[in-house]
Amino acid sequence: MSEESDVSLRIATELLLFLPARRRREWQRVAPDGTSTLGHVVESLGVPLPEVGLLTVEGVEVGRSYQPVAGDVVHVHPVPRPQRVPLEPGRHAPRFLLDVHLGTLARRLRLLGVDATYHNDMDDPSLVAEANRERRVLLTQDHRLLCRRALWFGAYVRGTKVDDQLRDLLDRFGPPLRPWTRCTACNGELAHVDKAEVDRLLEAGTKRSYDVYGRCPECGQIYWRGAHSGRLEEIVRSAMRTARPESQVGGGPR
């Protein structure tokens, strides 16, 4: 094959991780078949379309349905950051659904007041169905899951450590942060509760030391300001330091 008869694609550095190791090169060459769309070509290389942003041919923006021809030079860009998520009327922040391998990340997001649901027993079709039904961004490290045509919106989570994963999500989506306002166990929104209402459920030392309490209306879990360790406090402080300015809404009552 010659360059004149091929389509040349320049893959952004941020997207190279999706290519097989043996073909992990910035420049890729494919032979056009006259029927495949550019979106199909890019995905056939291994790059999930939810991770693809701008596509240009000779510097001109084209859509995923564009059919490349011999001699085209295509630039494949990553999604822009912060990435905008289409929101339903009356909703002001994106909601997330995490796959079975991201339970720790889900708890971190809830700690920061981000709406994040998680199931440890849901298969791929069920995850897609729930994400679509509730208009949640499906977060995963399975690029094959992102290639499912039925999925309305998904994102690949970068990083092997949860701290890195959290930084990646906060940078990509910039969700508003309201630490200590969600139940880390079930994602319910915490409500203030009078001490007298939960007095019988508290240890003597807790009752002596704390007067302000919150309770999850979904699972009944009780929270108080001293219930979390210094490690959780540092997670919140670090997130608030590194989050985009527009995300720093602040914490709610606990």
Beta strands, then each sheet from edge to edge (+ up, - down):
strand 1: 7-11
strand 2: 27-30
strand 3: 52-57
strand 4: 60-62
strand 5: 73-78
strand 6: 96-98
strand 7: 116-118
strand 8: 137-140
strand 9: 154-156
strand 10: 191-193
strand 11: 213-215
strand 12: 222-224
sheet 1: 2+ 1- 5- 3+ 4-
sheet 2: 7+ 6+ 8+ 9+
sheet 3: 10+ 11- 12+
end
